[in-house]
């Protein structure tokens, strides 16, 4: 789980978003208890970031089941890993990221959020962060290389929305 000790009640939505996001991007999987699996998986976490004119929504999926959503305009969902349907969607998303990992590029240190109508995928691997980005309209096409990531990431997002709407946290 991600430590939130540096957060203050007075933090604005945008500041909180960036602090939580940066916290995830800086995680050390060994410290978080996500040691390399013997099955040979490389990906221990992934983010799907949705850019729009109103801001950015970041969906976080980690191998330990931790699943969250952060919105730069304020709000979000934490604790999704307490729900089996969310964890199942998260694990599927991570598996799809792993399958497409060779098409990702090394991620820059700044890890900029995507622009309007763009979707960014970040793979958190034992060898460092990897990155892929595309226009959302292109990802809706079934033959795009990252369309399976888009569908799997949205499945996580939809499961989080469902459990949040049901207020089962």
C-alpha positions as CSV (number, residue, x, y, z in Angstrom):
1,X,0.0,0.0,0.0
2,X,1.1,3.5,-0.7
3,X,2.1,5.7,2.2
4,X,0.2,9.0,2.4
5,X,2.0,10.6,5.3
6,X,3.1,13.6,3.3
7,X,-0.5,14.6,2.5
8,X,-2.2,17.5,4.2
9,X,-5.9,18.2,4.6
10,X,-5.3,21.6,3.0
11,X,-3.9,20.1,-0.3
12,X,-6.0,21.1,-3.3
13,X,-7.3,18.4,-5.6
14,X,-4.5,19.0,-8.2
15,X,-1.7,19.0,-5.6
16,X,-3.1,15.8,-4.1
17,X,-3.4,14.2,-7.5
18,X,0.2,15.0,-8.3
19,X,1.5,13.8,-4.9
20,X,-0.3,10.5,-5.1
21,X,0.7,9.9,-8.7
22,X,4.3,10.8,-8.0
23,X,4.2,8.5,-5.0
24,X,3.1,5.5,-7.2
25,X,5.7,6.3,-9.9
26,X,8.5,6.3,-7.2
27,X,7.5,3.1,-5.5
28,X,10.2,0.4,-5.0
29,X,8.5,-3.0,-5.5
30,X,10.8,-4.7,-3.0
31,X,10.0,-2.2,-0.3
32,X,6.3,-2.7,-1.1
33,X,6.5,-6.5,-0.8
34,X,6.1,-7.1,-4.6
35,X,9.1,-9.3,-5.1
36,X,9.8,-10.7,-8.5
37,X,7.5,-13.7,-9.2
38,X,9.1,-17.0,-10.1
39,X,6.7,-17.2,-13.0
40,X,8.9,-14.7,-14.7
41,X,6.6,-11.7,-14.8
42,X,8.4,-8.4,-15.3
43,X,5.4,-6.0,-14.7
44,X,4.5,-5.3,-11.1
45,X,2.3,-2.3,-11.7
46,X,0.6,-0.2,-14.4
47,X,-1.1,3.1,-14.9
48,X,-3.6,4.1,-17.5
49,X,-3.8,7.9,-17.7
50,X,-6.7,9.6,-19.5
51,X,-6.0,13.2,-20.7
52,X,-8.9,15.6,-21.3
53,X,-9.5,19.3,-21.4
54,X,-10.7,19.1,-17.8
55,X,-7.6,17.3,-16.5
56,X,-6.2,13.9,-16.1
57,X,-7.6,10.7,-14.6
58,X,-5.0,8.1,-13.5
59,X,-6.0,4.5,-12.9
60,X,-3.4,2.6,-10.8
61,X,-3.1,-1.2,-10.7
62,X,-0.5,-3.0,-8.7
63,X,0.4,-6.7,-8.5
64,X,-0.6,-6.9,-4.8
65,X,-4.1,-5.9,-5.8
66,X,-3.9,-2.3,-4.9
67,X,-6.2,-0.4,-7.3
68,X,-6.9,3.3,-7.2
69,X,-8.2,6.1,-9.3
70,X,-6.9,9.7,-9.0
71,X,-8.5,12.7,-10.7
72,X,-6.5,16.0,-11.2
73,X,-9.7,17.9,-10.8
74,X,-10.1,16.4,-7.4
75,X,-11.6,13.2,-6.0
76,X,-10.8,9.6,-6.8
77,X,-11.2,6.1,-5.5
78,X,-8.9,4.2,-3.2
79,X,-9.3,0.8,-1.6
80,X,-10.4,-0.9,-4.8
81,X,-8.1,-3.9,-4.0
82,X,-10.6,-4.9,-1.2
83,X,-13.0,-6.1,-3.9
84,X,-12.4,-9.3,-5.8
85,X,-14.0,-8.0,-9.1
86,X,-11.6,-5.0,-9.1
87,X,-8.6,-7.2,-8.3
88,X,-9.5,-9.6,-11.1
89,X,-9.7,-6.7,-13.6
90,X,-6.4,-5.3,-12.2
91,X,-4.6,-8.6,-12.7
92,X,-5.9,-8.9,-16.2
93,X,-4.8,-5.4,-17.0
94,X,-1.3,-6.2,-15.7
95,X,-1.2,-9.4,-17.8
96,X,-2.1,-7.4,-21.0
97,X,0.5,-4.8,-20.2
98,X,3.1,-7.6,-19.9
99,X,2.0,-9.0,-23.2
100,X,2.5,-5.7,-25.0
101,X,5.6,-4.6,-23.1
102,X,8.0,-4.9,-26.0
103,X,6.1,-2.1,-27.7
104,X,6.6,0.3,-24.8
105,X,9.5,2.9,-24.7
106,X,11.6,3.8,-21.7
107,X,9.7,6.4,-19.6
108,X,11.2,9.8,-19.0
109,X,12.0,11.0,-15.5
110,X,9.4,13.7,-15.6
111,X,6.5,11.3,-16.5
112,X,4.3,14.0,-18.0
113,X,0.5,13.5,-18.0
114,X,-1.1,13.0,-21.4
115,X,-2.6,15.8,-23.4
116,X,-6.3,16.2,-24.3
117,X,-7.8,13.1,-25.9
118,X,-4.6,11.1,-25.3
119,X,-4.2,7.9,-23.3
120,X,-0.9,7.1,-21.7
121,X,0.1,3.7,-20.3
122,X,2.9,3.3,-17.9
123,X,4.3,-0.1,-17.0
124,X,6.1,-0.4,-13.7
125,X,8.7,-3.1,-14.2
126,X,11.5,-4.6,-12.2
127,X,13.8,-3.0,-14.8
128,X,12.3,0.5,-14.6
129,X,9.3,2.3,-16.0
130,X,8.1,1.9,-19.6
131,X,5.7,4.1,-21.5
132,X,3.2,4.1,-24.4
133,X,0.8,6.7,-25.6
134,X,-1.9,7.1,-28.3
135,X,-4.9,9.1,-29.2
136,X,-8.0,7.8,-27.6
137,X,-9.8,7.7,-31.0
138,X,-7.1,5.4,-32.3
139,X,-7.3,3.1,-29.3
140,X,-11.0,2.5,-30.0
141,X,-10.0,0.8,-33.2
142,X,-9.8,-3.0,-32.6
143,X,-6.6,-3.4,-34.7
144,X,-4.5,-0.8,-32.8
145,X,-1.6,-2.5,-30.9
146,X,-2.7,-0.9,-27.6
147,X,-6.4,-1.4,-28.0
148,X,-6.3,-4.5,-25.7
149,X,-4.6,-2.2,-23.0
150,X,-7.3,0.4,-23.5
151,X,-10.1,-2.2,-23.0
152,X,-8.4,-3.8,-20.0
153,X,-7.7,-0.4,-18.4
154,X,-11.3,0.7,-18.8
155,X,-12.5,-2.6,-17.3
156,X,-10.5,-1.7,-14.1
157,X,-11.9,1.9,-14.2
158,X,-15.5,0.6,-14.6
159,X,-15.1,-1.9,-11.8
160,X,-13.8,0.9,-9.5
161,X,-16.7,3.1,-10.5
162,X,-19.2,0.3,-9.8
163,X,-17.9,-0.4,-6.3
164,X,-17.6,3.3,-5.5
165,X,-21.2,3.9,-6.6
166,X,-22.3,1.0,-4.5
167,X,-20.4,2.5,-1.5
168,X,-19.0,-0.8,-0.5
169,X,-15.7,0.5,0.8
